[in-house]
Amino acid sequence: LRALVTYDRWLFDRIKAEDACERLAFALSAYNGGLGWVFKRQAQSPTPGRCLAATCLVNPGVHPASQRENERYPELILHRWSALYEAWGPRSCSP
């Protein structure tokens, strides 16, 4: 777990976004699919600071099945599953 959190923080520190929620969404996308693909998505997006319902939907050239999985991953973690962890603290992003 320590290595996972350290890696997630490393990703988070390298990503620029509109706010902390979008930055965390990009970090989760990078964890799931790779930081290089996040940067490629941001370069191709008209809204590079927004991941959720925006830049994370851009396919920068990955296989369609990989794209479908990766574009849903941040939303699943931040909106669907985060309610299970509320006992540990507040949600990172409001749905």
DRENLUM-694155 format. One record per atom (N, C-alpha, C): residue number from 0; atom name; x, y, z. Coordinates in nm, 2 decimals. Layout:
  num  atomo      px      py      pz
  NUM     CA       X       Y       Z
...
***
This chain:
  num  atomo      px      py      pz
    0      N    0.08   -0.12    0.00
    0     CA    0.00    0.00    0.00
    0      C    0.09    0.13    0.00
    1      N    0.20    0.12    0.07
    1     CA    0.28    0.24    0.08
    1      C    0.34    0.27   -0.06
    2      N    0.38    0.17   -0.14
    2     CA    0.43    0.19   -0.27
    2      C    0.32    0.25   -0.36
    3      N    0.20    0.20   -0.35
    3     CA    0.08    0.24   -0.43
    3      C    0.06    0.39   -0.40
    4      N    0.05    0.43   -0.28
    4     CA    0.03    0.57   -0.24
    4      C    0.14    0.66   -0.29
    5      N    0.26    0.61   -0.27
    5     CA    0.38    0.69   -0.32
    5      C    0.37    0.71   -0.47
    6      N    0.34    0.61   -0.54
    6     CA    0.33    0.62   -0.69
    6      C    0.21    0.71   -0.73
    7      N    0.10    0.70   -0.66
    7     CA   -0.02    0.79   -0.69
    7      C    0.02    0.93   -0.67
    8      N    0.09    0.96   -0.56
    8     CA    0.14    1.10   -0.53
    8      C    0.23    1.14   -0.63
    9      N    0.32    1.06   -0.68
    9     CA    0.42    1.09   -0.78
    9      C    0.34    1.13   -0.91
   10      N    0.24    1.06   -0.95
   10     CA    0.16    1.09   -1.06
   10      C    0.09    1.22   -1.04
   11      N    0.02    1.24   -0.93
   11     CA   -0.06    1.36   -0.89
   11      C    0.03    1.48   -0.90
   12      N    0.16    1.48   -0.86
   12     CA    0.25    1.59   -0.86
   12      C    0.29    1.63   -1.00
   13      N    0.27    1.55   -1.10
   13     CA    0.31    1.57   -1.24
   13      C    0.20    1.62   -1.33
   14      N    0.08    1.63   -1.28
   14     CA   -0.04    1.66   -1.36
   14      C   -0.09    1.79   -1.32
   15      N   -0.13    1.87   -1.43
   15     CA   -0.19    2.00   -1.41
   15      C   -0.34    1.98   -1.45
   16      N   -0.43    2.05   -1.37
   16     CA   -0.57    2.04   -1.40
   16      C   -0.64    2.16   -1.34
   17      N   -0.77    2.17   -1.37
   17     CA   -0.85    2.29   -1.32
   17      C   -0.86    2.29   -1.17
   18      N   -0.88    2.18   -1.10
   18     CA   -0.89    2.18   -0.96
   18      C   -0.84    2.04   -0.90
   19      N   -0.85    2.03   -0.77
   19     CA   -0.79    1.91   -0.71
   19      C   -0.87    1.78   -0.75
   20      N   -1.00    1.79   -0.77
   20     CA   -1.08    1.68   -0.81
   20      C   -1.03    1.63   -0.95
   21      N   -1.02    1.72   -1.05
   21     CA   -0.98    1.69   -1.18
   21      C   -0.84    1.64   -1.18
   22      N   -0.75    1.69   -1.10
   22     CA   -0.62    1.65   -1.09
   22      C   -0.61    1.50   -1.04
   23      N   -0.69    1.47   -0.94
   23     CA   -0.70    1.34   -0.89
   23      C   -0.75    1.24   -0.99
   24      N   -0.85    1.29   -1.07
   24     CA   -0.91    1.20   -1.18
   24      C   -0.80    1.17   -1.28
   25      N   -0.72    1.27   -1.32
   25     CA   -0.61    1.25   -1.41
   25      C   -0.51    1.15   -1.35
   26      N   -0.48    1.17   -1.23
   26     CA   -0.38    1.08   -1.16
   26      C   -0.43    0.93   -1.16
   27      N   -0.56    0.92   -1.14
   27     CA   -0.62    0.78   -1.14
   27      C   -0.61    0.73   -1.29
   28      N   -0.64    0.81   -1.38
   28     CA   -0.63    0.77   -1.52
   28      C   -0.49    0.73   -1.56
   29      N   -0.39    0.81   -1.51
   29     CA   -0.25    0.77   -1.53
   29      C   -0.21    0.64   -1.46
   30      N   -0.26    0.62   -1.34
   30     CA   -0.24    0.49   -1.27
   30      C   -0.29    0.38   -1.35
   31      N   -0.41    0.39   -1.41
   31     CA   -0.47    0.28   -1.48
   31      C   -0.42    0.26   -1.62
   32      N   -0.38    0.37   -1.69
   32     CA   -0.34    0.36   -1.83
   32      C   -0.21    0.41   -1.87
   33      N   -0.15    0.49   -1.78
   33     CA   -0.01    0.54   -1.81
   33      C   -0.01    0.69   -1.82
   34      N    0.09    0.75   -1.76
   34     CA    0.10    0.90   -1.76
   34      C    0.12    0.96   -1.90
   35      N    0.19    0.89   -1.98
   35     CA    0.21    0.94   -2.12
   35      C    0.08    0.95   -2.20
   36      N   -0.01    0.86   -2.17
   36     CA   -0.14    0.87   -2.24
   36      C   -0.22    0.99   -2.19
   37      N   -0.21    1.02   -2.06
   37     CA   -0.28    1.14   -2.00
   37      C   -0.23    1.26   -2.07
   38      N   -0.10    1.27   -2.08
   38     CA   -0.04    1.39   -2.15
   38      C   -0.08    1.40   -2.29
   39      N   -0.09    1.29   -2.36
   39     CA   -0.14    1.29   -2.50
   39      C   -0.29    1.33   -2.51
   40      N   -0.37    1.28   -2.42
   40     CA   -0.51    1.32   -2.41
   40      C   -0.52    1.47   -2.39
   41      N   -0.44    1.52   -2.30
   41     CA   -0.45    1.67   -2.27
   41      C   -0.40    1.75   -2.39
   42      N   -0.30    1.70   -2.46
   42     CA   -0.26    1.78   -2.58
   42      C   -0.36    1.78   -2.69
   43      N   -0.45    1.68   -2.69
   43     CA   -0.55    1.67   -2.80
   43      C   -0.69    1.73   -2.76
   44      N   -0.70    1.76   -2.63
   44     CA   -0.83    1.81   -2.58
   44      C   -0.85    1.96   -2.59
   45      N   -0.98    2.00   -2.62
   45     CA   -1.01    2.14   -2.61
   45      C   -1.02    2.19   -2.46
   46      N   -1.03    2.10   -2.37
   46     CA   -1.04    2.13   -2.23
   46      C   -0.94    2.04   -2.15
   47      N   -0.81    2.07   -2.16
   47     CA   -0.70    1.99   -2.11
   47      C   -0.70    1.98   -1.96
   48      N   -0.77    2.07   -1.89
   48     CA   -0.77    2.08   -1.74
   48      C   -0.88    2.00   -1.68
   49      N   -0.97    1.94   -1.76
   49     CA   -1.08    1.86   -1.71
   49      C   -1.07    1.72   -1.76
   50      N   -1.07    1.63   -1.67
   50     CA   -1.07    1.48   -1.71
   50      C   -1.21    1.43   -1.72
   51      N   -1.29    1.44   -1.61
   51     CA   -1.42    1.38   -1.60
   51      C   -1.51    1.44   -1.71
   52      N   -1.57    1.35   -1.79
   52     CA   -1.66    1.39   -1.89
   52      C   -1.60    1.49   -2.00
   53      N   -1.47    1.48   -2.01
   53     CA   -1.40    1.57   -2.10
   53      C   -1.28    1.50   -2.16
   54      N   -1.16    1.54   -2.11
   54     CA   -1.03    1.50   -2.17
   54      C   -1.02    1.35   -2.16
   55      N   -1.06    1.29   -2.05
   55     CA   -1.05    1.14   -2.04
   55      C   -1.13    1.06   -2.14
   56      N   -1.22    1.13   -2.21
   56     CA   -1.29    1.06   -2.32
   56      C   -1.22    1.07   -2.45
   57      N   -1.11    1.14   -2.46
   57     CA   -1.03    1.15   -2.58
   57      C   -0.95    1.03   -2.60
   58      N   -0.95    0.97   -2.72
   58     CA   -0.87    0.85   -2.74
   58      C   -0.74    0.89   -2.82
   59      N   -0.63    0.89   -2.75
   59     CA   -0.51    0.93   -2.81
   59      C   -0.44    0.83   -2.90
   60      N   -0.51    0.72   -2.93
   60     CA   -0.45    0.61   -3.01
   60      C   -0.44    0.48   -2.95
   61      N   -0.50    0.46   -2.83
   61     CA   -0.50    0.33   -2.77
   61      C   -0.61    0.24   -2.83
   62      N   -0.60    0.11   -2.80
   62     CA   -0.70    0.01   -2.85
   62      C   -0.84    0.06   -2.79
   63      N   -0.95    0.05   -2.87
   63     CA   -1.08    0.09   -2.82
   63      C   -1.12    0.03   -2.68
   64      N   -1.09   -0.10   -2.66
   64     CA   -1.12   -0.16   -2.54
   64      C   -1.05   -0.10   -2.42
   65      N   -0.92   -0.07   -2.44
   65     CA   -0.84    0.00   -2.34
   65      C   -0.89    0.14   -2.31
   66      N   -0.93    0.20   -2.41
   66     CA   -0.99    0.34   -2.40
   66      C   -1.12    0.33   -2.31
   67      N   -1.21    0.24   -2.34
   67     CA   -1.33    0.23   -2.27
   67      C   -1.31    0.21   -2.12
   68      N   -1.21    0.12   -2.09
   68     CA   -1.18    0.09   -1.95
   68      C   -1.12    0.21   -1.88
   69      N   -1.03    0.28   -1.95
   69     CA   -0.95    0.39   -1.89
   69      C   -1.04    0.51   -1.87
   70      N   -1.13    0.54   -1.97
   70     CA   -1.21    0.66   -1.95
   70      C   -1.32    0.65   -1.84
   71      N   -1.35    0.53   -1.80
   71     CA   -1.45    0.50   -1.69
   71      C   -1.38    0.49   -1.55
   72      N   -1.25    0.46   -1.55
   72     CA   -1.18    0.43   -1.43
   72      C   -1.19    0.54   -1.33
   73      N   -1.15    0.66   -1.36
   73     CA   -1.15    0.77   -1.26
   73      C   -1.29    0.80   -1.21
   74      N   -1.39    0.79   -1.29
   74     CA   -1.53    0.82   -1.24
   74      C   -1.57    0.71   -1.15
   75      N   -1.54    0.58   -1.18
   75     CA   -1.58    0.47   -1.09
   75      C   -1.52    0.49   -0.95
   76      N   -1.39    0.53   -0.95
   76     CA   -1.32    0.54   -0.82
   76      C   -1.37    0.66   -0.75
   77      N   -1.39    0.78   -0.81
   77     CA   -1.42    0.90   -0.74
   77      C   -1.57    0.92   -0.71
   78      N   -1.65    0.86   -0.80
   78     CA   -1.80    0.88   -0.78
   78      C   -1.87    0.76   -0.72
   79      N   -1.84    0.65   -0.78
   79     CA   -1.92    0.53   -0.75
   79      C   -1.87    0.46   -0.62
   80      N   -1.74    0.44   -0.61
   80     CA   -1.68    0.36   -0.50
   80      C   -1.64    0.45   -0.38
   81      N   -1.62    0.58   -0.40
   81     CA   -1.57    0.66   -0.28
   81      C   -1.67    0.66   -0.17
   82      N   -1.80    0.64   -0.19
   82     CA   -1.90    0.64   -0.08
   82      C   -1.87    0.53    0.02
   83      N   -1.81    0.42   -0.03
   83     CA   -1.77    0.31    0.06
   83      C   -1.67    0.35    0.16
   84      N   -1.59    0.45    0.13
   84     CA   -1.48    0.49    0.22
   84      C   -1.50    0.62    0.30
   85      N   -1.63    0.66    0.31
   85     CA   -1.66    0.79    0.38
   85      C   -1.62    0.78    0.53
   86      N   -1.62    0.67    0.58
   86     CA   -1.58    0.65    0.72
   86      C   -1.43    0.70    0.74
   87      N   -1.35    0.69    0.64
   87     CA   -1.21    0.73    0.65
   87      C   -1.19    0.88    0.63
   88      N   -1.29    0.95    0.58
   88     CA   -1.28    1.09    0.56
   88      C   -1.37    1.14    0.45
   89      N   -1.36    1.27    0.42
   89     CA   -1.45    1.32    0.31
   89      C   -1.42    1.28    0.17
   90      N   -1.51    1.28    0.08
   90     CA   -1.49    1.24   -0.05
   90      C   -1.40    1.34   -0.12
   91      N   -1.32    1.30   -0.22
   91     CA   -1.24    1.39   -0.29
   91      C   -1.31    1.47   -0.39
   92      N   -1.42    1.42   -0.45
   92     CA   -1.50    1.49   -0.55
   92      C   -1.65    1.46   -0.52
   93      N   -1.73    1.56   -0.54
   93     CA   -1.87    1.54   -0.52
   93      C   -1.93    1.49   -0.66
   94      N   -2.02    1.39   -0.66
   94     CA   -2.07    1.34   -0.79
   94      C   -2.17    1.45   -0.85
***
